[in-house]
Amino acid sequence: MEKNIMLKEAWEALKKAWQELESYRSTKDHTILRDAAEKGWLAVNKAVEALLKTYGVEAKTYKEKRDHLLKPGFDLLRERFAAREKFLHIDCFYDGLCDEEFVLRELDKVEKMLREIENMIEDIKRNKI
């Protein structure tokens, strides 16, 4: 089954996040580490947007995405979405409150989320056919 464009963009953003984390390891430039975190957050956003679009929902803002994730069955995903927003986007990217180990753990969580969302989308598409 072909990946949708937003999901593909999510995986590309995560790949760039991993590359920036690797670059940080050699440069120790904290700006690069913060950029890696922001790309991880972008990956989560694109994946959630892809999931919601599969349901026919257009959600552009973070609030709209969180609100639509209030649907039954999405509670845990909503909490994880909000956690990645807080830790990657706010704490790390904006406030600089992160180190290499923190970003590594968060990107692992992002990768797990993307795999789960990808499976959810495939299940939804299978059930629609």
PEPEMO-V968237 format. One line per field, one symbol per residue. ss: DSSP state (H for helix, E for strand, - for the rest). phi: phi as a letter, one per 20 degrees, with the letter a starting at -180 (. if undefined). psi: psi as a letter, one per 30 degrees, with the letter a starting at -180 (. if undefined). A space follows every 50 residues. Layout:
# PEPEMO-V968237
ss->???
phi->???
psi->???
This chain:
# PEPEMO-V968237
ss->----HHHHHHHHHHHHHHHHHHHHHHH--HHHHHHHHHHHHHHHHHHHHH HHHH-------HHHHHHH------HHHHHHHHHHHHHHHHHHHH-----H HHHHHHHHHHHHHHHHHHHHHHHHHHHH-
phi->.fffffffffffffgffffffffggeeleffffffffffffgffgfffff ffffendeceeffgfgffffggndgfffffgffffffefefeffemebcg fgfgffffffgffffffgfffffffffef
psi->kkkleeeeeeeeeeeeeeeeeeeeeffgjfeeeeeeeeeeeeeeeeeeee eeeeggkjjeleeeeeefgfkkfgeeeeeeeeeeeeeeedeeeefgilae eeeeeeeeeeeeeeeeeeeeeeeeeeff.
